[in-house]
Amino acid sequence: MGDKAQTHHPGAAGRALTADRPTSVRNVVLVGHTGSGKTTLVEALALTAGAVNRAGRVEDGGTVSDYDDIEHRQQRSVQLSLVPVAWDGIKVNLLDTPGYADFVGELRAGLRAADAALFVVSASDGVDGSTRMVWEECAAVGMPRAIVITHLEAARADFEEMTRICAEAFGGDDPDAVLPLYLPLRGPEGPDGHAPVTGLVGLLSRKLFDYSTGERKESEPGEDQLPGIEEARNRLIEGIIAESEDETLMDRYLGGEQVDVKTLVQDLERAVARGSFFPVLAAAPAAEGARQGLGTVELLELVTGGFPTPFEHPLPQVTTIDGRPRELKPCDTDGPLVAEVVKTSSDPYVGRLSLVRVFSGTLRPDQPVHVSGHGLTDRGHEDHDVDEKVGALSMPFGKQQRPVTHAVAGDLVCVAKLGRAETGDTLSAKDDPLLVEPWQMPDPLLPVAIHAHSKADEDKLSQGLARLVAEDPTMRLEQNQDTHQVVLWCLGEAHADVALERLRSRYGVQVDVVPHRVSLRETFATRATGRGRHVKQSGGHGQYAICEIEVEPLPGGSGIEFVDKVVGGAVPRQFIPSVEKGVRAQAAKGVAAGYPLVDVRVTLLDGKAHSVDSSDAAFQTAGALALREAAADARIHLLEPVAEVTVLVGDAYVGAVMSDLSSRRGRLLGTEQVGSGRTLIRAEVPEFEIGRYAVDLRSLSHGTARFDRAYARHEPMPPQIAERLREQAGDEG
């Protein structure tokens, strides 16, 4: 880790990387807020490892990450990117994730594919709430982590202060578990009074690593520099020894024994790999024309020497298709094939591409596999079990796909031409189908109603939407039967913008966004009677039907109840179902503002028929007319859907969130403490008021709160709002 004498062998640019055993693979996900420098860091690591040329480009002139046209337009990452590099004979799969909250699905996929995480923190921006939440999630599953501080070139950037902030944010009860391995060295002050960082000093080795020439050069520190690092060095050594499996080491160290640096490095690597010690490093991109960015060699040494191999990462739960548990050896290259699709994308030249993490067995081109997809039916995904043949295997590098011959357990690979595979699906042997438990995804809670821009777009819309939700499990497609709208449920506005842009650019479908309609209902607030008279005689066969009904309200959730109380055959028996059919047809259309009528009992009391002119159609019409007449003399309530909302929020924002919910006509049901510093708020809120709550809550809580919603019931809407909607319905009519 920068303190060991090593000879590295960078991966040559332009060559695909293939691992032959799990121990030669490291899967690392980069986590951090938007603008923290994750993508820049990935490109700097690729340059140092020799995977790209000095301009930071691959052969086609593009970058290795953020190569999508949408990313160029938005100037930020919107999808998970895999960048493989080689260092010291180890294949390092760098997983660059978006930092913006709308693309947390891509982050979750990266966490699933990785065995360790690099948390990238900007020295100028600090640690935001969403990054803390991801850290807690990683801690809950014991994922090894390290911290990389970027943007040290910014004015007022302070590495020591930022390390203290990170220890406070991430250290929990043990801030000494978050300590720097290196301290930055600054050069002479420039005209602006700012001293740039030109190198690092290794705390364990007491060696200087100078990057000022564009390549790392090692030297001994001067006598005047040593006192400045001793305090940090001693604290680091004590932190490492505290995590050592040798319980006698601390006593020996405190007793004055000099601990061998090699022993410290080994203990450090073990502590990092098991997720009990979290080193802090500094990194910066290479200057133009330089071959190495500051701290990139040290970071690659940490990844290859301190982060765990796939052998050390627990397998997700695996079952047979019918749900019986299946025990597998970790990363058994000769075992049964088990792989998971962590990302699905479309390439204009090779079609659908599936980024796959292989957990067991070895995946090869043209191999027959079983594709299983379960557990996402609530998001518009159908369960599916199909057999397919694997297409070409490749490693992505920017826009290029470089062919590989195989992918062993523990590795990541792109698979072409799996026509039915979706994100989250399991690939297994055709004769031994298995299923990997899907990872948790946030619910999309921002509705975006769309319709095709033209007839040509309408013909392609369903196929384009199907492909979109197959790629992104954080998106839900709804065909609302009440409002007759096509609704894409997204995580936020940026998520929706990217989805619509992909529809247009990838699938050639132009859509228009229209106001999202809430599923309203109507009901009778009072008892009423109505008479339906449908009598026509205009030559030929006439129409004759008269019926009298009574309508009374029922409790919520009762639907429509039809009762026959006709006596004396006033309405012939064969026409009573016709009256009911007409009543139900009119109820579906509504009686006041065009919304379905519910929760009423309609009683047929009397009527008249003609021996020749009465018919099924005539009594259907009479039943509908009777219901409309009854509604004209009754008080009609508009019913709006009410959602049960639960909000998990930091204690600092509880008051603001509760006040906001009240302003949305919400009824607070209660609060409870959840862990340290978090509160769960429960409330019932009309769905009219929470259409954009996913966006508003993020702004209100600075991205630290999340919420769930579930339909509770329909209930009467306040009269003034109902009247406004009736007027709008009348204007539209």
N, C-alpha and C positions, 0 to 999 in steps of 0.2 A: 504494500500500500504506500508506495513512495519511499518506504524505509527499507526496502529489500533490494538487493542487487539483482536486477532482472534484465533479460534481453527480450524485447518485444518483437513480434513479427506481424506487422500490420497486414490487414487484408488488402490485396491489390484491387485498385479501382477497376470496375468492369467485370469482375469475376463473381459468379454466384457462390454463395457459401453453403456448404453442406456439412452437417455434424453427423458423425458415425456412432456416437455414444452419448447418452444423456449427460454424463459428467462434463462434457465439453460444451455445454449450453448454459447460458444465463438469460433468463427472460426478465426484463426490467421495464417497469412502466414509469413514465415521468408524469408527475402530478403537480399542479399549481394553478393559481388564478390566471386569468387572461392578462397577457403582457408581462408575465414573470420571466419569460425567456426560455421556455421549454424547447420550442422548435429551433431557436438559435443554438441552444446547447447541443441538441441532437446533431445539427449540422457541424458544429465544432468538433464533437466526438468522432463523427464520420471522417472529417478531415485529418484529425490526428491519427486515426486508425488506418489511413491510406485508402479509405473507401471512395473518396471524391478527390478531385484535383484541387489545386491551390485556390481556385476561384470559388470553391465550395459547390461545384457543379458536377453532375453526372454526364455521361457521354452525349445525351441529347440536349445538353445545355440547361436542363432544369435542375431544381433542387431536390434533395432526397425526401423532404417533408413539405407539407402545405403546397402540393403541386396542383391541386384541384382548382379549376377556373373560379369556382364560387369562393374558395379561400382567398384567391388573389383579389377578387372584387371586395370581399368583406374585410380583408386585411387581418384575418385571424383564423385559427384552426377551427374547423367544424366537424372533423371526423378523426377517427383513430388511424394513425399511420405507423407502419412497421418499417424500421430501418435496421437491417442486419449489418454488423461490423465484426471484424476479427481482431483479437488482441491476445498475445501470448498463447496462441493455439486454441483459444476459446471463442466460440461463436456467441456474440452478444446480440440478442434481439431487443432493440430499443423500441419501445411502444410510446409514441408521442400522442398525448391525449389533449382534447380541447379543454380550455380552462373556464369557458363560459357555462353558466348553470344550465342553459337550454340543451346542452349536448352532453349531459351527465350520463346518458345511455352509452355513449362512446367511451367515457371514462370507466364505467362499470365493465364494459367489455375488455378494456385494457387491464383492469384489475384481475379479471377472471383469467386472462391469458398469461399473467405475469407471476413470478415467484418472489419478487422484491420490488420496492418502490423507491424512486428518487423524488423527494419533495423539493421543488424548485421555488425558492423564495427570493423576491426582488429586494435588494438592499434599500431601494428608494420607496417601495410600497409596503413592505412588511408582510404580516400574516393575516389573511382575511378569514372571516368566519366559516366560509364554505371549505377552505383548506383544512381548518381545524376539524371539521366534521368528517372529512375523508380520512384524516389521520386517526380519528377515533374508530372509524370502521376498520381500518387496517389493523389497529391495535386489538380489536375484538377478535380477529382471526389470527393474530400473531404473525402478520406479514412483516418480514425484515424491512427496515427503512433507513435511509440516509437523507441528509439535508444538503442542498447545494445553494449557496448564496450567490446571486448574480447581480449585475448592474453596479458593480463596485466602482465603475468609472463615473457614476453620477455624483454631482456635487452633494456634499454632506453625507455621502454613503459611509457608514461606520460598521465595519465587519464585527467588531467586538460587541457593539450595542445590539446588532441584529442577532448575533449568537445568543445573547442574553434573552432577547425577546423569544427566540425559538425555544430555548430551554424552558421558559415560562409557559409558552403555548403548548409545547409537545412533551415536556418532561413529566407532567403530572406531579406525582408525589416524589419523584426522583429527578430533579433537574440535572444532577451529575451524570445522568444517562445520556444527556445531549451535550456533547463537547466537541470542540474543533480538533482535527488532526493536524492542521496547518494554519499558520497565521500569514496574512498577506504582507508583502514588503512593498513599500511605496518609494518611488523615485523622487527626483527633485521636483519642487513646485514649479508649475508653469506660470505663464503671464497672468492667468486668472486666479492664481493662488492655490490651485488644486494640484495635489501630488498624485500622479497616476500609480496604480498598482502594477508593478513590473515583475513580481515573482512571489514565491512562497517559501516559508521556512518550515521544515518538517519537525514537529515537536518531539517525536520519538528519536529520530535520527540526528537531530541538531544539524541538519544540512540545509543549504540554501539551494533553491531551484529557480534560476533566473530565466524569464521568458522574454526579456526585453528585445532580443534579437530575432524573435519569431520561432526559435527552437529552444527547447528546455536544456539548460546547462546547469550542471551540479557543481557546487563549490562549498567550501567551509565558511562558516560565519566568522566575522571579526570578533575580537574580544569584547568590543563595545556593544555588540548585538546579543551576546549570550544572556546577560542578566534579564533582558526584556522578555525572554521566552521561558525562563525557568519556572515562574509561577504557573503559567498555563501548562507547561510540560508536567509539573508535579501533579496538578489537578487531573490531567488526562491519565497519567499512570495510575493514580488512585481510583479513578473511575473504571479503568480497565480491570484492575485487580479486584475491585468489588464484584465484578461479574465473572471472575475466574472460577473454574471448577476446582482449582487447587485452594482449599480453604486455609492452608497455612501461609499462602503467599503474602496476604496483607500483614500478618504478624511479622513475617520476615522483613518485609519492606519497611514497616514502621520501626523495626529494630535496627535499621541502618543497612540492611543487605542490598546490594546493587542487583536489580533484576535485569537479566539479559534481555536486550531489545528483541531478539528472536522469540523469546517466550512471550513478551508483551504483544507482539504482532500476532502470534498464534492465538492467544487469548482474545485479542481484539476481533480477529476474524470469526472465531467461534461465537462470541457475543453478538456480533452483527448478524450472523447467519441465523441465530435462533431468535432474533428480534428483541433482545434485552438491552442493547446499546445502539445509540443512533449518532453516528459521526457527522460532524458538520464540515463541509468543504467549501472552497470558493472556486468559481470558474468564470471565464470570460472568453468570448470568441476571438479567433486569431485576427490580427491586423491584416489588411490587404497584402497579399503576396507571402504571408507567413505560413509556416507549415503546421504550427501547433498553437492552440489557444491556451491561455493561462489556466492551469489546474486540470486540463483534460487528461493528461497522462496519469495524474494522481487519481482522478475519478475512475478511469478505466482499470487501474490497478485495484481500486476498492471493489469495483463490480466483479472482476474476475477472481479476486482473492478472498473477498469477504462475503459476497452475496451467495446464497445457497444454490446448489444444483437442483434440477427438477426432482431428483431423488428425495430431497428433503421437503418437498412441498406435498402436503396431504392431497390425495385424490378427492374430487367431489364424489358425492354418493352416486353409485352406479347400480341400476336394477335391470332386470329383464323387462321385456315389453309389457308383461302382465303385472309388474310391480314387485317381483321378488328380489330381495337384495342380492348383489353379486360382489363377492370379495375378489379384489385384484391386487397383484403385487405392484408396488409403485414403479412406474417407468420401466416395465418389462418389455424390452424391444422384441422379444419372441412370444409375448403373451397375446391374448385376443385383442383385436383392434378395437380401440375406443378413442374417438376423436370428437371434438366439439367445434361447431362453426361459431366463431366469436365475432365475425363481421361478414356481411354480404354486400357486394358492390357490383356495379355494372361497368364493363369496359366496352367502348365502342367497337373494338376489334376482336376481342376474344369472348365477349358476352359476359355472363354472370361469373364472378369470381368469389370464392369462399375462402376467407382467412380462417385457418383451422389450427387449433392446439391439439397435438397428439398426446394423449395421456397414457396409452398402452399400445403395444404392437409397433408395427412399421407400416407406413403408408407408401404405396408405389403407384406410378401412372398405370392407367388401364385396369386397375384393380376393381372388381365388382364389390360394392358396398351396400349396406342397408342404411337408409336415411330415415330417422325417426324424429318426429316433431310433435311434442305434446306440451300442454300447460299454458298456451297463450290463446285459447279459444275466446277469451273475453276481450281480446284485442283485434278481433277480425281475422285470426289465423285459424285455419282448420287443422285438427289432428291429422297427421299423415304418416304412413309407413310404406315406403316404396324402395325398390331396388334400383340402383343406378350404377353406372360405370364411371370411375374417377377419370377425369381428363388429364391434361398435362399438369405437372407440379412445377411450381416456380417460386422464386423469392422476389418480392417487390423491391424496386430501387427507383424511387421517383415514379415516373410514368412507365418505366420499363418493367418487364417481367422476365427474369433470368431463369432458364430451366434448371431444375435439379432432378436427381435420379430417385431420391427417396426422402422420407422424413421419419426420423426415429422418435420413439416416445420421449416427451419433454420438449420437442422442437415445435416451431411454428412454420407453416407453409401455406401457400396459396394453391387452391384447387380449382381447375377450370371445368366448366360445363356440367356442373351439378344442377340440373334444371329445376329440381323441386326443393333443394336445400335452402333453408332460411336461417337467419341469425338465431342461435340457440339450439339448433338441431344437433343430433348425435349421428356420427358415422361409425358403423361397426361392421363386423364380418357378415356377409350375406346369410351364412348358415348359423350364425350365433348373434342374433340381433340384441342390442343392449341400449340402455337409455341413461344419459347423464342428467342428474337433477339440474334444472335451469337455475341460473343466478337471478337474484332479486333485481327487478327493474322498477323505477318510479312510475307511478300512474300518470299518464298525460291528462291534464286537467284544464287545458285551454281549448275551447271549441272554436273551430274555423269552418264556417259553412261555405261551400263552393258549388259552382255549377259550370258546366262546359261553356267556353266562350262562343263556340260555333257548333254547327252540326258535325263537322269533321272532327272537332275535338271530342264531341260527345261519343263518337264511335270508338275512340281510343282511350276514353277516360277510365273505364273499369280496369283495363289491363295495366295502365300506367299506375293507378292507385294500388293494385295488387302487388306490383313490383316494389312500390315504395314501402309498403308496410312489411313486405318480406325482408327488406334490407334493414328496417329500423323497428325493433320491437318496442321502442318507447312511443310509438305512434299507433293510434287506434282509429280504425275506420268504422263509421257508423252510417247506416242507411236508416234514417229516422222515419218510422212508419207513420208517426203522428203529424210531423211537420213536412214530410216528403222532402227533406233536405239531405244532401250528402255532407257529412261532417267529418273533418279530420281533427282528432283530438291530439294536441301537441303539448310540449312542455313549456313553451313560451313563444314570444313573437319571433325571435331569431330562428328558432326551430321551425316555425311555420314558414317563414320566408325562405329558408333553405329547401324545405320540402316542395314548395310551389315552384321554386327555381329549378329544382331537379326534374319536376314534372315537365317543365317547359323545355329545358335544355337536353335532358337525356331521353325523354320519351315523347317529345314533340306534342305535348298536350298543354294548351293554354286554357286557364280557368279564371273565373272572376270570383272574388270574395264577396259574399253577401251577408247581411246581418243575420246572426244566429237567432233562430226562433226557439223559444221555450215551449214545451208541450203543455198548453193550458187545457182546462176542462170547464164545462158549465154544469150547473145543477140548479134545481128549483129550491128557493129558500122558503117558499110557502106552498100550501096546497092550492090547486087550481083545476078548473074543468075546461074542456074544449070540445067543440063540435066540428067534425069534418064532413063537409057536404060536397060531393063530387057528382054532379048531375049534368049531363050534356046530351042533347038530342039535335043532331044536325044532319039528318038524312042517313039512311043506312042503320047499322047497329049502333045503339046509344050506349051511354055509360051512366050507371046509377049505383051510388054507394053513400051511405050516411052512417057515421058512428059517433058515439059520445064517449068521452074518456074522462077519467079523473087522474091527476098526477100529484103525487106527494113525495116529499124528500125522504131519503133513507140515510143511515149513517155512512161515513166515508168508507170507500172500498167495497160497497155493495153492488156496484155495477147497475144494470137495468133489469128490473123485475117486471114481467108482464103477467097480469091476472085477468082471467075471463070471468065476468059476473053477469053475462047476458042471460036473460030468462025468456022463455016463450018463443025462442027461435027468431027473435028480432033480427039477429044477424045469423044467417045460416052457418052451420058448423064448418062447412068447407071454406068459408071466407074469414074465419077468426084468425088462422095463421097468416092470412094476407094482411089483416090489420096490424098484427104484431110485426110482420116484415116491414111494413111501411113506417111504423113507429120507430123501429130500430134503425132503418135507413136514414130517417130524418135526424135521429139522435146522433148518428155518426157525423152528420153534417153540421150539427149545432142548431141552436134556436135563437141565439142573441148576437154573438160576435163571430160565429163560424167555427167554434171549437166543440169537440165531442161532448155530448151530454152524458153525465154519469150519475149514479147514486140516487135513482128515483124509482118509484113503483108506479107503473101505468096500468090502470084498471079499466077495462072495457065494460061499460055499463049498459049501453043500449045502442040501437041503430035501426036502419031500414034497408031493405033490399028489394030488387025488382026481379020478377021471374025470368025476364028475358035480358035486360040490359046490365044486370050486375055481373061482375067478373073479378078475377083475382087482381088484375091491374087496377080496377076502379077502387077496390077496398084498400089496396096499398096506398093509393093516392089519398084516400079519405083519412087513413090513419096518420099519414104525414101532416095533412092539413089540420087535423084535430090537435096534434101535439104543438104545432105552431100557434094555434089560437089559444091554447092553454098558456103557452109561454108569454103571449102578449098581455095577459091579465095577471101574470105572476111576477114576483120579484126574483130575478135570476142572479145567482152568484157566479162570478168568474173564479175558478179554482186555479191556484198556481202551485207548482211543485215546490216542496220544501226539502232541503237537503240537511242531513246531519253532518256537520263539519267538525273535524278534530284538527287542531293546529298544535304542532310541537314547536315551541319557540323558546329562545333564551330568556331568562328571567328579566333581563334589561328591557325587553320589548313587550312584556306581557300587558302592561297598561295600554300601550298604543294599539296592540292587536285587539284587545277587548273593546276599546272605544270604537275602533274601526268596524268591528262586527256589529256593535249596537247601531252604528250609523247606517248599516245595511239592513235594518229591520230584523236583526238577529236576536234570538233569545238565548242568553247564556245559560247553559245547563250545569256548569261546574268546572273546576280546575283541579289538577293533581300534579305533584312533583314527580318528575321522571328523571332519575339519576341526579347528578350534580349540576345545578345551574340551568335546568330545563323544566319547562312547565307544559303540560298538555291541557289545552283549552277545548271544551266541548260546547257546541252551540247548534241551534237550528236556524238556518238562514234560507230565505226564499232564493230559488235558483236564478230568478231575475237579477239578483244583486251580486252574484258571484261569477258571472260570465268571464270576467277578467281578473278574478281573484288571484290566479297563479302569477300574474304580472305584478299586481298591486302588493301582494304579500311580500314578494321578493324585495320590492323597493322599500317597503315599510320596515323590514327586518334586516336589511342589508345582506340579503341572500342567506340568512342563517335559519330561517323557519321553513317548515314544510307542512302540507296539510293533505287530508284525505276527505273525500265527500262520498256520501251514499244517499240514495233516494229514501226519504222517510214517508212522505204522503203528499197528497194535494189538500190544500185548505183555502178558504175564501180569501180573496185578495182585497186590500183596502178599497173602499168605494171610489175614491178619487182616482186611483191608478186604473181600476177596472173601467171607469167611465172614459178615461183617456184612450184606453185600448179599443173600446167599443167605437169611439169616434174615428180612430185610425182605421178600424175594420170597415166602417161605413164609407170613409173617403176612398179606400182601396176598392170597395165594391162599386 
